């Protein structure tokens, strides 16, 4: 096995080897996936100036730079990738996305147009449209969490440990204020510490795809939503809203009691829009079908579910396959872009937890032994 230092040394030389560069990128991705982002940055910096790469190598190295928050380096490398006709469309698209994040919409538009002119596939053009919608739409007001608070850094680390889903993919929520609609745009990159911090601070809102390519999950959830037909009435009728809220709290109580009887740890969260999530985290990946069976058993134990409420099990798919990634689920402690509300953790009585970060840090994962029983 080639040592890490040798890989870095080989990639730093002017006569770099494509195989070594590929190994280096995999090494950095491995560090990030294991929560060792500082180590990943150290390795990246140790590689020195390899801006002479081109084509797919430039595209790959630029994506690694973006993943580590080094957007200036990414821009320099992407400019090498645009010299290759095969990688130019995606390189222009990525340059445009960086400009959008920096707020330079005019320059972003010019990059996006060039990406289309160079033959960017329709699927990626659709992603561009969603990115532009989310960038120009007015965002709801919110109070951001302090980025330098050490607890936010700890919370981001805990997020990476808990919300492990499909590798190399997450989603960002967008909101179109002119039409009052929201949705999610898939981001083909790793869910990193920096992404988690930005989600927690309210800079943007993230969802993940629980189902891995191996058809396993590290967590599952019950999605408890008020039916759309009842939402308008809840806004207009305070007594009806109080009645529905009471029924949701009763469901939370019953789910908690069932989980307690099975020695399962469950975590409740107000989704920030129209319902509640009940999360179950696992120490090790389990087959998605197995996780679904557990939660379906819980739903069956609840007997009658109020007619105003709809309940779904996540993941919704037992097997990974086809063109899709499976359903995504929004992460806690983020701003719902449509409602403008922050999602918060709840106790077993349906009331907001006193200390949200402490509540997150104290979450316990369910052991394999408990699940097997």
Beta strands, then each sheet from edge to edge (+ up, - down):
strand 1: 170-176
strand 2: 181-187
strand 3: 206-209
strand 4: 216-226
strand 5: 267-270
strand 6: 275-287
strand 7: 309-314
strand 8: 328-330
strand 9: 344-346
sheet 1: 2+ 1- 3+ 8-
sheet 2: 7+ 4- 6+ 5- 9+
end
